[in-house]
């Protein structure tokens, strides 16, 4: 049994070719849109529908094997980096996304002034700015 198959089973998920293929794609890193994931999965499997990829991503996200991020004004993206409460920086020019480790201290990295009785275990922060490439373009 492959490590990805073992991982799926450890989270109570059935092992299917589309799930393994999506995990393989996500394990290569990055913050991928569903269409990018579907294209890469189709390169590994004979055929798979975009809806099947959405279904797999939903199952993987619920099982804690993938993380869905959705910066304002952008389509949902998925990554394999989970369970470490990291944040993201998004380029206003080209939309590139990069990881930012915990902002300050231990998770959840921020202390709200009021939690309304909630026990906070995670914070999602999105930083915005210009990536190095777009900074160079803006000086031209």
C-alpha positions as CSV (number, residue, x, y, z in Angstrom):
1,X,0.0,0.0,0.0
2,X,1.4,3.5,-0.9
3,X,1.8,6.2,1.7
4,X,-1.1,8.2,0.2
5,X,-3.4,5.1,0.3
6,X,-2.4,4.7,4.0
7,X,-3.0,8.4,4.6
8,X,-6.5,8.2,3.1
9,X,-7.4,5.1,5.1
10,X,-6.1,6.6,8.3
11,X,-8.7,9.4,7.9
12,X,-11.5,7.0,7.2
13,X,-11.6,7.6,3.5
14,X,-11.9,5.0,0.8
15,X,-8.9,4.8,-1.5
16,X,-9.9,5.8,-5.1
17,X,-7.8,6.6,-8.1
18,X,-9.1,10.2,-8.2
19,X,-8.4,10.8,-4.5
20,X,-4.8,9.5,-4.8
21,X,-4.3,11.6,-8.0
22,X,-5.5,14.8,-6.3
23,X,-3.3,14.1,-3.3
24,X,-0.3,13.6,-5.6
25,X,-1.0,16.9,-7.3
26,X,-1.5,18.8,-4.0
27,X,1.7,17.3,-2.6
28,X,3.7,19.1,-5.2
29,X,2.9,22.3,-3.4
30,X,1.3,25.6,-4.3
31,X,-2.1,27.1,-4.0
32,X,-4.0,25.6,-6.9
33,X,-7.4,26.4,-8.4
34,X,-9.8,23.5,-9.1
35,X,-9.2,23.8,-12.9
36,X,-5.4,23.5,-12.4
37,X,-5.9,20.5,-10.2
38,X,-8.3,18.9,-12.6
39,X,-6.0,19.4,-15.6
40,X,-3.1,17.8,-13.7
41,X,-5.3,14.9,-12.5
42,X,-6.4,14.3,-16.1
43,X,-2.8,13.9,-17.0
44,X,-2.5,11.0,-14.5
45,X,-5.9,9.3,-15.1
46,X,-7.7,8.5,-18.3
47,X,-10.6,10.8,-17.5
48,X,-12.1,12.6,-14.5
49,X,-14.8,15.2,-14.4
50,X,-14.3,18.6,-12.8
51,X,-17.2,17.8,-10.5
52,X,-15.4,14.6,-9.3
53,X,-12.4,16.8,-8.5
54,X,-14.6,19.2,-6.5
55,X,-16.1,16.2,-4.7
56,X,-12.6,14.8,-3.9
57,X,-11.3,18.2,-2.7
58,X,-14.4,18.5,-0.4
59,X,-13.8,15.1,1.1
60,X,-10.0,15.8,1.5
61,X,-10.7,19.2,3.2
62,X,-13.3,17.7,5.6
63,X,-10.7,14.9,6.5
64,X,-8.0,17.5,7.1
65,X,-5.8,16.4,4.2
66,X,-6.3,19.6,2.1
67,X,-7.0,23.2,3.0
68,X,-9.3,25.5,1.0
69,X,-8.4,29.1,0.9
70,X,-10.5,31.8,-0.7
71,X,-8.8,35.3,-0.8
72,X,-11.3,38.1,-1.5
73,X,-12.0,38.4,-5.2
74,X,-10.3,35.1,-6.1
75,X,-11.6,31.6,-6.8
76,X,-11.1,29.0,-4.1
77,X,-7.6,27.4,-4.1
78,X,-6.4,24.3,-2.4
79,X,-3.1,23.3,-0.7
80,X,-1.8,20.3,1.1
81,X,-0.2,22.3,4.0
82,X,-2.6,21.7,6.8
83,X,-2.8,21.8,10.6
84,X,-0.2,24.4,11.3
85,X,-2.3,27.6,11.2
86,X,-0.2,29.4,8.7
87,X,-1.4,32.4,6.8
88,X,-1.1,33.8,3.2
89,X,0.1,36.8,1.4
90,X,-1.6,37.7,-1.9
91,X,-0.2,39.9,-4.7
92,X,-2.7,42.6,-5.8
93,X,-1.1,42.6,-9.2
94,X,-1.0,39.0,-10.4
95,X,-2.8,37.1,-7.7
96,X,0.3,35.0,-6.7
97,X,-0.1,33.5,-3.2
98,X,2.6,32.6,-0.8
99,X,2.6,31.1,2.7
100,X,3.3,33.1,5.8
101,X,4.1,31.3,9.0
102,X,2.3,32.1,12.2
103,X,2.1,35.9,12.6
104,X,3.0,36.1,16.3
105,X,3.5,33.3,18.9
106,X,1.6,30.1,18.9
107,X,-1.7,29.2,17.1
108,X,-4.1,30.9,16.8
109,X,-1.5,33.6,16.3
110,X,-3.9,36.4,17.2
111,X,-5.9,37.1,20.3
112,X,-9.3,38.6,19.7
113,X,-10.7,41.3,22.0
114,X,-13.8,39.2,22.5
115,X,-14.4,35.6,21.4
116,X,-18.2,35.6,22.3
117,X,-17.7,32.4,24.3
118,X,-15.9,30.5,21.5
119,X,-12.8,28.6,22.1
120,X,-10.5,29.9,19.4
121,X,-8.1,27.4,17.8
122,X,-7.2,29.0,14.5
123,X,-7.0,32.4,12.8
124,X,-7.0,33.0,9.1
125,X,-5.1,36.1,8.1
126,X,-4.6,37.3,4.5
127,X,-1.9,39.9,3.9
128,X,-2.0,41.8,0.6
129,X,0.7,43.5,-1.3
130,X,2.8,43.3,-4.5
131,X,5.1,40.3,-5.3
132,X,8.7,41.0,-6.4
133,X,7.8,40.6,-10.1
134,X,4.9,43.1,-9.9
135,X,7.0,45.5,-7.9
136,X,9.5,45.5,-10.8
137,X,6.7,46.1,-13.4
138,X,5.3,49.0,-11.4
139,X,8.7,50.8,-11.6
140,X,8.9,50.4,-15.4
